[in-house]
Each structure stands twice: as C-alpha cells, then as structure tokens.
C-alpha cells in the first residue's frame, strides 16, 4: 500500500504564505528603488553606480522575487537542466553586460538599455530559481551549485579592478572603473557565499518533529523527543527465552 504524505498544519502553510508574500513585496519595492529611482539617472554618469544597481538586482531583488513566486510556479523540467540553464544564464548576463559595446550602446540608446535590463533580470532569475525551489535539488546539491557558479564572475570583476586603461567610451574615469570592478567581484561573491550559509543553516537546523519509523506511539520518558524509534526499544523488557535447562557453569581448575 502506497504511503500517503502527511500535509503540514494549516498554520504552518499560512506562515509560509506570509513569508513568500513578504519576499515578493520587498523584492518589488527594491526593484522599483533600483530601476526607477534617481539612482538610475546617476548611473548614467558613473560606472560604479551602474554596477551597484546591477549587483543590487542580482544579489537582493531577484532572490526575493524568485522566492516569492516559487509557490506559484511548478517545476516540470529535470533538476540538472535547471542547473545548466542557471549557470549559463548567470555567465551570459554578467559577461555580456560588461562588454564595452553593450555598455556604450546602452548609455546612448534608451530602448536598448531597457532591453538589456530585462535580459539581465531574466538571466538572474534563471540562476536563482534552482536555489529557491523547495523541491528538486537537495541542500548539498544547491551548495555545490553556488560554489561552482561563483567562479566565473571573478574574471570580469578582477579585469575591471586591475585594469590600467579605460574600456568604455561612455565612462572616462579609471578610478570609477576600478571601483566598479571591485563591486562586481565583491558583491557577486558575497551573494553566493550568503546563499551558501543560508542553505547550511537550514540543513543543520534540527527538525522539530522528525518522522518516526515506527508506527507505535513513543512512550513518554527521559529520552529527548528527537530520539530515533529504535532507541526506545532499549527500555523494553527482553523477550522470554525458550524453556531449557540451565546448567551451572563449573569454575575452572
């Protein structure tokens, strides 16, 4: 007979629903603050501010939005496919958004800049989606995914931070370009390391009501509630042995 999965209590569902709604609201407000506020106008003149805007979207806005909409989206593709697509999307948006041709054209053409921002948002969402999903990957697989994905972003960040000549015609400050490289390198690493620590914390946190492998009701005693079912059997009486004649053991001479 197929075992049925026990559904969580209704109060727990409501708490999780409030968490998802709060994350969705916070991500929406931060996205408006990053993309529609005066910060976007300041980013037209300074590459470091433009990089700060992109890193805010990548490290804070998109994870909140992805976590908020995760209950409404059901994953149908295989888990490994999400991993490959997520890594390719992250590298594509990070490397592509730093190309001199893309940056210079986005500073002159408003339509192209909006399209580039939409592509950046979509790529960041595809990257964070395997991490925020509750089904599919195990926590260990998610941690490995973040560790592997954190290697490629070091290349454009270090290149801009250690550069001694300008790459962009729209931004003519070498110091500003180096600060932008440090922001790209540091923020991308911080986001991935922070996600890893969150997964580790959730993995190491003990469950309040672990599943019992025995259908019998556990007796109340001095043992902790989280003790496995087999540990309770140590307090039980030993089964009666079959009736047999017990002979005294003689002492050795």
C-alpha positions in Angstrom: 0.0 0.0 0.0 1.4 3.4 -1.0 2.2 5.6 1.9 0.5 9.0 1.9 2.5 12.1 2.6 1.4 14.0 5.7 0.5 17.6 4.9 1.8 20.3 7.2 -0.6 22.0 9.5 -2.7 24.9 8.2 -1.0 27.4 10.5 2.4 26.4 9.0 1.0 26.9 5.5 -0.2 30.4 6.5 3.2 31.2 7.9 5.0 30.1 4.7 2.5 32.0 2.6 3.2 35.2 4.6 6.9 34.7 4.1 6.5 34.4 0.4 4.2 37.4 0.2 6.7 39.5 2.2 9.6 38.5 0.0 7.5 39.3 -3.1 6.6 42.7 -1.8 10.1 43.5 -0.6 11.6 42.5 -4.0 9.1 44.6 -5.9 9.8 47.7 -3.8 13.5 47.2 -4.1 13.3 46.7 -7.9 11.4 50.0 -8.2 14.0 51.7 -6.0 16.9 50.3 -8.1 15.4 50.8 -11.6 13.0 53.7 -11.3 14.5 55.9 -8.7 17.1 58.7 -9.2 19.7 56.1 -8.8 19.2 55.0 -12.4 19.9 58.6 -13.6 23.1 58.8 -11.5 24.2 55.5 -13.0 24.3 57.2 -16.5 27.3 59.2 -15.4 29.2 56.8 -13.2 30.1 53.2 -13.9 30.4 52.3 -10.2 26.8 53.4 -9.6 25.6 51.5 -12.6 27.4 48.4 -11.3 25.9 48.9 -7.9 22.5 49.0 -9.4 23.1 45.7 -11.3 24.5 44.0 -8.2 21.6 45.1 -6.1 19.3 43.5 -8.6 21.4 40.3 -8.8 22.1 39.8 -5.1 18.9 41.1 -3.4 16.0 41.8 -5.7 15.9 38.7 -7.9 16.4 36.2 -5.0 13.4 37.8 -3.1 11.2 37.8 -6.2 12.1 34.2 -7.1 11.4 33.1 -3.5 8.1 35.0 -3.5 6.8 33.5 -6.7 8.2 29.9 -6.1 4.9 28.5 -4.7 3.0 29.6 -7.9 5.5 28.0 -10.3 5.7 24.3 -10.6 9.0 22.9 -12.0 8.4 20.3 -14.7 11.9 20.1 -16.2 14.7 18.0 -14.8 16.8 19.4 -12.0 20.1 19.1 -13.9 18.5 21.1 -16.7 17.8 23.9 -14.3 21.4 23.9 -13.1 22.9 24.1 -16.6 20.5 26.8 -17.7 21.1 28.8 -14.5 24.9 28.7 -14.8 24.8 29.6 -18.4 22.3 32.4 -17.8 24.5 33.9 -15.0 27.6 33.9 -17.0 25.8 35.3 -20.1 24.3 38.3 -18.2 27.5 39.0 -16.2 29.9 38.8 -19.1 27.6 40.2 -21.7 26.6 43.2 -19.5 30.2 44.2 -19.1 31.2 44.2 -22.8 32.3 47.7 -24.0 29.9 47.5 -27.0 26.9 46.7 -24.8 27.7 49.3 -22.1 28.4 52.1 -24.6 25.3 51.4 -26.7 23.1 51.2 -23.5 24.3 54.6 -22.5 23.2 56.1 -25.8 20.0 54.1 -26.6 17.2 54.0 -24.1 15.4 51.2 -25.8 18.5 49.0 -25.9 19.2 49.8 -22.2 15.7 48.7 -21.1 16.0 45.5 -23.2 19.4 44.8 -21.6 17.9 45.3 -18.2 15.1 42.9 -19.0 17.6 40.2 -20.2 19.7 40.8 -17.0 16.6 40.2 -14.9 15.6 37.1 -16.7 19.1 35.6 -16.5 19.4 36.4 -12.8 16.0 34.7 -12.2 17.1 31.6 -14.1 20.2 31.4 -11.9 18.4 31.8 -8.5 15.4 29.6 -9.4 17.1 26.2 -8.6 18.2 27.6 -5.2 14.8 28.9 -4.0 12.8 25.9 -5.2 11.7 23.7 -2.3 11.5 20.6 -4.5 14.1 19.1 -6.8 17.6 19.6 -5.5 18.9 18.7 -2.1 20.7 21.3 0.0 24.1 19.8 -0.7 23.5 20.0 -4.4 22.4 23.6 -4.1 25.6 24.4 -2.1 27.7 22.8 -4.8 25.8 24.7 -7.5 26.5 28.0 -5.8 30.2 27.2 -5.3 30.7 26.3 -8.9 28.7 29.2 -10.2 30.8 31.6 -8.1 34.0 31.0 -10.0 33.3 32.7 -13.4 32.2 36.1 -12.0 35.7 36.7 -10.7 37.0 37.1 -14.2 35.2 40.4 -15.3 35.5 41.8 -11.7 39.3 41.3 -11.5 39.7 42.5 -15.1 38.0 45.8 -14.3 39.5 46.2 -10.8 43.1 45.7 -12.0 42.8 47.5 -15.3 45.1 50.4 -16.1 43.3 51.7 -19.2 39.7 52.6 -20.0 37.4 50.0 -21.6 34.4 52.2 -22.2 33.8 55.4 -24.1 30.8 56.4 -22.0 32.7 56.4 -18.7 36.1 58.2 -18.7 37.3 57.7 -15.2 39.8 55.0 -14.5 39.2 55.1 -10.7 35.5 54.7 -11.2 36.1 51.7 -13.5 38.3 50.1 -10.9 35.7 50.6 -8.1 33.0 49.1 -10.4 35.2 46.0 -10.8 35.6 45.7 -7.1 31.8 46.0 -6.7 31.2 43.3 -9.3 33.8 40.9 -7.7 32.8 41.5 -4.1 29.0 41.7 -4.4 28.8 38.6 -6.6 30.9 36.6 -4.2 29.0 37.9 -1.2 25.7 36.9 -2.7 26.8 33.4 -3.5 28.5 32.9 -0.1 25.5 34.3 1.8 23.2 31.9 -0.1 25.6 29.0 0.8 25.5 29.9 4.5 21.7 30.1 4.4 21.5 26.6 2.9 23.9 25.3 5.5 21.9 26.9 8.3 18.7 25.3 7.1 20.5 22.0 6.6 21.9 21.9 10.1 18.8 23.1 11.9 17.1 20.1 13.6 13.6 19.4 12.6 11.0 20.0 15.5 9.1 16.8 14.6 11.2 14.3 12.8 9.3 11.4 11.1 9.1 8.2 13.2 10.0 5.0 11.5 7.8 3.1 13.9 4.0 3.3 13.8 3.7 2.7 17.6 3.3 5.7 19.9 6.5 6.6 21.6 6.3 6.4 25.4 7.0 9.4 27.5 10.3 9.2 29.2 13.6 10.8 29.8 14.7 10.5 26.3 14.6 13.5 24.0 11.7 13.8 21.6 14.0 13.7 18.6 15.5 10.3 19.5 15.1 7.6 16.9 12.5 4.9 17.3 15.0 2.1 17.8 16.3 3.9 20.9 13.0 3.4 22.7 13.4 -0.4 22.5 16.4 -0.3 24.8 14.0 0.4 27.7 11.8 -2.6 26.8 12.0 -6.0 28.6 13.9 -8.7 26.9 11.8 -11.5 25.4 11.4 -14.6 27.4 13.8 -17.3 26.4 12.5 -20.7 25.4 12.3 -23.2 28.3 15.6 -25.0 28.5 17.6 -26.5 31.3 20.2 -24.2 32.6 23.3 -26.0 33.9 25.6 -24.3 36.3 29.0 -23.4 34.9 31.8 -25.0 36.7 34.7 -23.0 38.0 37.9 -23.6 36.1 40.6 -25.6 37.9 
